[in-house]
Amino acid sequence: MPLSNKEKMVALISNGIAVYSLYQERGSLPENTTMFDFILKAIPEDLKSELNPELIDEVFEFVSSAHSS
């Protein structure tokens, strides 16, 4: 069964958060790049209409709590 667009979006956001965190730890993020901007650049054009800040926040909260447990 193929992934729904929302499932694809959650996977892409989660990956974007992980990569952003790695770049941040290494100090290799471009200047003034927010996590939201970074994730937005990583989302394919055909899925951008599905993207919203609430979903990014929800995925970030889940990933953060899962790693702190």
N, C-alpha and C positions, 0 to 999 in steps of 0.2 A: 504494500500500500504506500503510495507516495506521500511525502510530507505536505501538510497544508502550508499556506503562505505564512500563517502565524507561527507555526512550528519552525519554519525556515528562519523567520525573523528572530525568534528567541535564540536559535543556534548562532546566528550571525552576531547578535548583540552580545551574547555570552563570549564568543570568540573575540569580538572587538574590545570588551572589557579586559580580557586576559592579555591581549597584545598591548593595549594602552598601559596596563599596569607594568608589564615588562619594560616597555620603553621608558616609563616614568622612573622605574628603579635604576635603569642604566643612564638616566639623564639624557636620553636621545630623542625626546619629544621636540617637535618644532615649537618655537616660542609661542606663547598665548594659545595653545591648543587645549580646548576643554575635552572632556570625555565625550560629551554630546557631539562636538564637531568631528572628533576622531571616528566615532561610530557612524555618523552620517556619511562620511567619505567611504566607509567600508561596505555600505549597503548598495547592492545593485539597483540601478534605476527602476527596473520593473517591480521592485518591492518597496520602494521609498514611500509609496502612498499608504502602506501599512504601518509605517513607523510613526510613533508618537512618544513624547517625553515620559508619559506615565508607564509605558511598557519598558522603556529603558530603566526607569527607576525601580520597577518591580523586579526585573531580572537582576539588576545590581544588588538590591536588597537580598534576594535569594542567594546569589553567588557569595556575597559577603558573609551572610549568616552560615552558609554551608562550610566556608573555609575557616570560620572562627570557632566552629564546634569541635 
